[in-house]
Amino acid sequence: MQEDLILLIGEKIKSKRTQKNITLEELANRAGVTKGLISQIENNRTVPSLPVLFNLIHSLGEDLKSFFEDMHEHFTNGHVLIVRKGEEKLFEKEPVKGFSYKRILTKSVVAQAIDIAVLELKKGAGRKQMIQTDAFECKHILKGSIEYQIEKEKFMLNAGDTLFFDGRAKHRLRNIGDTEATILVIYLF
């Protein structure tokens, strides 16, 4: 969770800066730091010290409370996280022309093994019984429409949506679309 928050901080600084049409150079001058440092923070290549972070927030014309107030939403409902198509975050991993990375999900979990598979569900296919696994599960819908039930909550997912949850919670899924559905499945044991 700590690493997730750190990633959100860098993204939020960049978002606030661009919303306010403040250049890297202008923010660097206001905050008394280098453009390179701000770029590294915004692209999650470094973590700012608290004094630098507070100075950047102040230099953006924000107060601490307003800067952090919506971040708690990312950490509520601890066993389920959904990323909808279009909510992915663009980021630059390396300055290579033609490369476009979209961060679907960053989640810190203690994992000893990983299992990656593709699940194809025929039209109308689904589990009748709730199941549990000893893994964190990440499901990225490649094609189709899926209904996922986790405990008593139901989630409708479409192509491009991503679901992350603790598999110890009782769950089941079914294909609710008119065609076959395809899901990229990642288990973290």
C-alpha positions in Angstrom: 0.0 0.0 0.0 2.9 2.4 0.7 4.3 1.9 -2.8 0.8 2.5 -4.2 0.5 5.8 -2.4 4.0 6.9 -3.6 2.9 6.2 -7.2 -0.2 8.3 -6.6 1.8 11.2 -5.3 3.9 11.5 -8.4 0.9 11.2 -10.7 -1.0 13.8 -8.6 1.8 16.3 -8.7 2.0 16.0 -12.5 -1.8 16.2 -12.8 -2.0 19.3 -10.7 0.9 20.9 -12.6 -0.6 20.3 -16.0 -4.1 21.3 -14.9 -2.8 24.6 -13.9 -0.6 25.0 -17.0 2.6 25.2 -14.9 5.8 24.2 -16.7 8.4 22.0 -15.1 10.8 24.9 -15.1 8.2 27.2 -13.5 7.5 24.7 -10.7 11.2 24.1 -10.2 11.8 27.8 -9.8 8.9 28.2 -7.4 9.9 25.2 -5.3 13.7 25.7 -5.4 14.4 22.3 -7.0 15.6 21.1 -10.4 13.4 20.3 -13.3 15.0 16.9 -13.4 14.0 16.1 -9.9 10.4 17.0 -10.6 10.4 14.9 -13.7 11.8 11.9 -11.8 9.1 12.4 -9.1 6.3 12.7 -11.6 7.5 9.6 -13.5 7.9 7.6 -10.2 11.7 7.2 -10.6 12.4 8.8 -7.2 10.5 9.6 -4.0 10.7 13.1 -2.7 11.7 13.9 0.9 8.9 15.3 3.0 10.2 18.9 2.9 10.5 18.7 -1.0 7.0 17.2 -1.2 5.4 19.8 1.0 7.3 22.6 -0.9 6.0 21.2 -4.3 2.4 21.0 -3.0 2.6 24.6 -1.7 4.2 25.8 -5.0 1.3 24.3 -6.9 -1.0 26.5 -4.8 -2.5 23.5 -2.9 -2.8 22.8 0.8 -1.9 19.4 2.2 -5.5 18.5 3.1 -6.9 19.1 -0.4 -3.9 17.4 -2.1 -4.3 14.1 -0.2 -8.1 14.1 0.5 -9.1 12.0 -2.5 -6.3 9.5 -2.2 -8.1 7.5 0.5 -10.5 6.3 -2.2 -7.8 4.1 -3.7 -7.4 2.2 -0.4 -11.0 1.6 0.7 -12.6 -1.8 0.3 -9.3 -3.6 0.9 -10.2 -6.8 -1.0 -11.4 -5.4 -4.3 -10.0 -2.8 -6.8 -11.4 -2.1 -10.2 -9.7 -0.1 -12.9 -12.1 0.8 -15.8 -11.0 1.1 -19.4 -9.7 4.6 -19.9 -8.6 5.0 -16.2 -5.2 3.6 -17.0 -2.3 6.1 -16.3 0.1 6.9 -19.2 3.7 6.9 -18.0 7.1 7.1 -19.6 9.3 4.2 -18.6 12.0 5.0 -21.1 12.4 7.8 -23.7 11.9 5.6 -26.8 9.8 6.9 -29.7 6.7 4.9 -30.4 6.5 3.3 -27.0 3.3 4.0 -25.0 3.0 2.4 -21.5 -0.3 2.4 -19.7 -0.2 1.4 -16.0 -3.2 -0.7 -15.4 -2.5 -1.6 -11.8 0.2 -1.3 -9.3 -0.4 -3.2 -6.1 2.0 -4.2 -3.4 1.6 -7.8 -2.3 3.9 -10.3 -0.8 4.1 -13.0 -3.5 6.2 -16.1 -3.7 4.8 -17.4 -7.0 2.9 -16.0 -10.0 0.6 -17.9 -12.4 -0.6 -16.2 -15.6 -3.3 -17.7 -17.8 -5.9 -16.8 -20.4 -9.5 -17.8 -19.5 -12.0 -18.2 -22.3 -15.7 -18.3 -21.3 -18.4 -19.5 -23.7 -21.5 -17.4 -23.9 -23.5 -18.0 -20.7 -20.8 -19.9 -19.0 -20.3 -19.3 -15.3 -19.7 -20.8 -11.8 -22.7 -21.8 -9.8 -20.8 -22.2 -6.5 -18.7 -19.5 -4.8 -15.0 -20.4 -4.6 -12.0 -19.2 -2.7 -8.3 -19.3 -3.6 -5.1 -18.8 -1.6 -3.9 -16.1 -4.1 -4.4 -12.4 -4.9 -6.1 -12.4 -8.2 -5.9 -9.9 -11.1 -8.3 -10.2 -14.0 -8.0 -8.1 -17.1 -11.0 -8.4 -19.5 -9.6 -8.8 -23.0 -13.0 -9.4 -24.7 -16.6 -9.6 -23.7 -18.7 -8.7 -20.7 -18.3 -10.5 -17.3 -20.2 -10.3 -14.0 -18.0 -10.9 -11.0 -19.5 -11.6 -7.6 -17.2 -11.1 -4.7 -18.9 -11.9 -1.4 -22.3 -10.1 -1.8 -21.2 -7.4 -4.3 -21.6 -7.8 -8.0 -19.3 -6.0 -10.5 -20.0 -5.7 -14.2 -16.7 -5.7 -16.2 -16.2 -5.1 -19.9 -13.2 -5.3 -22.3 -10.4 -3.1 -21.0 -11.5 -3.3 -17.3 -9.2 -4.7 -14.7 -10.2 -6.3 -11.4 -7.9 -7.0 -8.4 -9.0 -8.8 -5.3 -8.0 -11.1 -2.5 -9.0 -14.6 -3.6 -9.7 -15.6 0.0 -13.0 -13.7 -0.4 -15.7 -15.9 -1.8 -16.2 -15.2 -5.5 -17.6 -16.4 -8.8 -18.0 -15.2 -12.3 -20.1 -15.6 -15.4 -20.2 -14.4 -19.0 -23.1 -12.1 -19.3 -22.3 -11.0 -22.9 -23.6 -12.1 -26.2 -20.3 -13.6 -27.3 -17.4 -15.6 -25.9 -15.3 -13.7 -23.2 -11.6 -13.7 -22.8 -9.8 -12.8 -19.6 -6.1 -12.5 -18.8 -5.8 -14.1 -15.3 -2.9 -13.5 -13.0 -2.6 -15.3 -9.6 -0.1 -14.1 -7.0 0.5 -16.9 -4.4 
